[in-house]
């Protein structure tokens, strides 16, 4: 049996009606017959999704392979099962809510073969307001890294992976994680890859935000999210090169992933859970060296982080409400230093350092050395217009330079 170019793995759990568009996008791929296989794993769906998979497999023999299993409680289990069944040279993970552009797989395989890529990041488009960071997609790139691109902001597993890379390193999605299990997997694959590329000239992958907010990430609780963030940072600590590569991953986590959990949603948690979240954030900050990249974080983000580290949910609530009500704070200027004047700034009860609120520091402007007596007399006696005229004549220019030390 010929080896397919690519296996698309689809983990399915109650994804109707979005699943139909997902499967149709696979049926409509421009790859020639035999070059594509789809492995779909029904993870205990109760909405008819499992039956729909069987229907598509019957209508498109040789394209779909379907497995059914009880609800595992998260996407990692069915994803790993699909990965174990994959036969293609490459693997792409497709959310059951999402869909592909018609030429996506043909273009991705061609790019990976041409560039010798282990991972190819496809152009992604958010649907129904789904937020998709676009920094990595400004142009095609044969090779990118964490230090020279926005790769750290594109860690979902919605990519093309070389199967040999996955098998060689035994990469799997962590089934202990209810959410974000794809991110440590993707990060490790990218850090171990010989080449990571970007295909940005075609809308390959459409990420859909469900109207019922039924996406797994949207349903996840705050503690499950924190566990996923910790797993990602642990991979970075173990495999990333210290310096720009490691810092790029830490900046992503501590400027976006963690502060998002300390926003408006934090106010909806009960008191006990708020304190628990603060303590978990404190562990993350200490364990993964967040303060080493504070200078690259927005002031509001690092203030929220430190209020959590201090286990002051009351002050954190005040900070969140202040930001929502006022937006940017007033700027406090002291000499060359400009500070964000949040209420927590120099609050003796909190004791946060001034540096936490520092917006910028104006550079020191060195004053010109004072004029000596000859220079003062020269500039005092001879008008500027005359001095400029004299500079055109070689003799006078020499005289002026001798008097002024070359400053005319």
RAVEN-V357757 format. One record per residue. RES is the residue in one small letter. SS is DSSP state (helix for helix, strand for strand, loop for the rest). OMEGA is omega in whole degrees, 0 to 359 (none if undefined). Layout:
BEGIN
{{RES,SS,OMEGA} {RES,SS,OMEGA}}
END
This chain:
BEGIN
{{x,loop,181} {x,loop,178} {x,loop,178} {x,loop,174} {x,loop,186} {x,strand,170} {x,strand,173} {x,strand,179} {x,strand,180} {x,strand,174} {x,strand,189} {x,strand,172} {x,loop,176} {x,loop,183} {x,loop,178} {x,loop,1} {x,loop,186} {x,helix,183} {x,helix,181} {x,helix,179} {x,helix,178} {x,helix,182} {x,helix,178} {x,helix,180} {x,helix,177} {x,helix,176} {x,helix,185} {x,loop,181} {x,loop,183} {x,loop,176} {x,loop,180} {x,loop,178} {x,loop,181} {x,loop,180} {x,loop,183} {x,strand,167} {x,strand,178} {x,strand,174} {x,strand,182} {x,strand,181} {x,strand,178} {x,strand,184} {x,strand,175} {x,loop,180} {x,loop,178} {x,loop,184} {x,loop,181} {x,loop,181} {x,helix,179} {x,helix,178} {x,helix,179} {x,helix,178} {x,helix,179} {x,helix,179} {x,helix,179} {x,helix,179} {x,helix,179} {x,helix,182} {x,helix,184} {x,loop,181} {x,loop,181} {x,loop,179} {x,loop,184} {x,strand,167} {x,strand,188} {x,strand,173} {x,strand,179} {x,strand,178} {x,strand,176} {x,loop,179} {x,loop,182} {x,loop,178} {x,loop,180} {x,loop,184} {x,helix,186} {x,helix,183} {x,helix,179} {x,helix,178} {x,helix,178} {x,helix,178} {x,helix,177} {x,helix,179} {x,helix,179} {x,helix,181} {x,helix,186} {x,loop,179} {x,loop,186} {x,loop,175} {x,loop,177} {x,strand,177} {x,strand,172} {x,strand,178} {x,strand,182} {x,loop,176} {x,loop,181} {x,loop,177} {x,loop,192} {x,loop,180} {x,strand,182} {x,strand,168} {x,loop,189} {x,loop,183} {x,loop,188} {x,helix,186} {x,helix,178} {x,helix,181} {x,helix,181} {x,helix,179} {x,helix,179} {x,helix,180} {x,helix,181} {x,helix,179} {x,helix,182} {x,helix,185} {x,helix,185} {x,loop,186} {x,loop,170} {x,loop,178} {x,strand,173} {x,strand,178} {x,strand,181} {x,strand,172} {x,loop,183} {x,strand,183} {x,strand,176} {x,strand,180} {x,strand,181} {x,loop,178} {x,loop,178} {x,loop,182} {x,loop,179} {x,loop,177} {x,loop,188} {x,loop,186} {x,helix,183} {x,helix,190} {x,helix,184} {x,loop,179} {x,loop,172} {x,loop,178} {x,strand,180} {x,loop,181} {x,loop,177} {x,loop,176} {x,loop,181} {x,loop,183} {x,loop,187} {x,loop,180} {x,loop,178} {x,loop,182} {x,helix,181} {x,helix,181} {x,helix,182} {x,loop,188} {x,loop,170} {x,loop,182} {x,loop,179} {x,loop,185} {x,strand,173} {x,strand,181} {x,strand,173} {x,strand,185} {x,helix,180} {x,helix,178} {x,helix,181} {x,helix,181} {x,helix,183} {x,helix,185} {x,helix,178} {x,loop,184} {x,loop,178} {x,loop,173} {x,loop,183} {x,loop,184} {x,loop,174} {x,loop,182} {x,loop,178} {x,loop,180} {x,loop,181} {x,loop,179} {x,helix,180} {x,helix,188} {x,helix,174} {x,helix,177} {x,helix,182} {x,helix,180} {x,helix,180} {x,helix,179} {x,helix,181} {x,helix,180} {x,helix,180} {x,helix,184} {x,loop,171} {x,loop,179} {x,loop,173} {x,strand,184} {x,strand,179} {x,strand,174} {x,strand,189} {x,loop,186} {x,loop,180} {x,loop,178} {x,loop,186} {x,loop,197} {x,strand,181} {x,strand,180} {x,strand,189} {x,strand,170} {x,loop,183} {x,loop,181} {x,loop,178} {x,loop,183} {x,loop,182} {x,loop,175} {x,loop,184} {x,helix,181} {x,helix,181} {x,helix,182} {x,helix,190} {x,loop,176} {x,loop,186} {x,helix,181} {x,helix,175} {x,helix,178} {x,helix,179} {x,helix,177} {x,helix,178} {x,helix,178} {x,helix,179} {x,helix,180} {x,helix,178} {x,helix,182} {x,helix,177} {x,helix,176} {x,helix,179} {x,helix,181} {x,helix,183} {x,helix,191} {x,helix,184} {x,loop,178} {x,loop,178} {x,loop,184} {x,loop,187} {x,helix,182} {x,helix,180} {x,helix,182} {x,helix,180} {x,helix,180} {x,helix,178} {x,helix,179} {x,helix,179} {x,helix,183} {x,helix,188} {x,helix,172} {x,helix,185} {x,helix,188} {x,helix,183} {x,helix,180} {x,helix,177} {x,helix,180} {x,loop,180} {x,loop,178} {x,loop,186} {x,helix,180} {x,helix,179} {x,helix,182} {x,helix,182} {x,helix,181} {x,loop,176} {x,loop,187} {x,helix,182} {x,helix,180} {x,helix,176} {x,helix,179} {x,helix,178} {x,helix,179} {x,helix,178} {x,helix,182} {x,helix,178} {x,helix,177} {x,helix,178} {x,helix,179} {x,helix,179} {x,helix,181} {x,helix,182} {x,helix,187} {x,helix,188} {x,loop,171} {x,loop,183} {x,helix,185} {x,helix,179} {x,helix,179} {x,helix,179} {x,helix,183} {x,helix,179} {x,helix,181} {x,loop,172} {x,loop,181} {x,helix,183} {x,helix,181} {x,helix,182} {x,helix,174} {x,helix,178} {x,helix,178} {x,helix,184} {x,helix,174} {x,helix,175} {x,helix,179} {x,helix,179} {x,loop,183} {x,loop,177} {x,loop,180} {x,helix,178} {x,helix,179} {x,helix,178} {x,helix,176} {x,helix,179} {x,helix,180} {x,helix,180} {x,helix,181} {x,helix,179} {x,helix,180} {x,helix,180} {x,helix,184} {x,helix,190} {x,helix,184} {x,loop,181} {x,loop,180} {x,loop,173} {x,loop,180} {x,strand,177} {x,strand,183} {x,strand,176} {x,strand,183} {x,loop,181} {x,loop,185} {x,strand,178} {x,strand,183} {x,strand,172} {x,strand,187} {x,loop,174} {x,loop,179} {x,loop,180} {x,loop,180} {x,loop,180} {x,loop,171} {x,loop,185} {x,loop,180} {x,loop,183} {x,loop,177} {x,loop,179} {x,loop,182} {x,loop,179} {x,helix,184} {x,helix,180} {x,helix,185} {x,helix,185} {x,strand,177} {x,strand,179} {x,strand,176} {x,strand,182} {x,loop,180} {x,loop,176} {x,loop,177} {x,loop,182} {x,loop,178} {x,loop,176} {x,loop,179} {x,loop,181} {x,loop,179} {x,loop,174} {x,loop,186} {x,helix,182} {x,helix,180} {x,helix,179} {x,helix,180} {x,helix,180} {x,helix,183} {x,helix,180} {x,helix,184} {x,helix,186} {x,loop,180} {x,loop,182} {x,helix,181} {x,helix,179} {x,helix,180} {x,helix,180} {x,helix,178} {x,helix,181} {x,helix,182} {x,loop,180} {x,loop,181} {x,loop,189} {x,helix,184} {x,helix,181} {x,helix,179} {x,helix,178} {x,helix,180} {x,helix,181} {x,helix,180} {x,helix,179} {x,helix,180} {x,helix,188} {x,helix,182} {x,loop,177} {x,loop,183} {x,loop,175} {x,loop,none}}
END
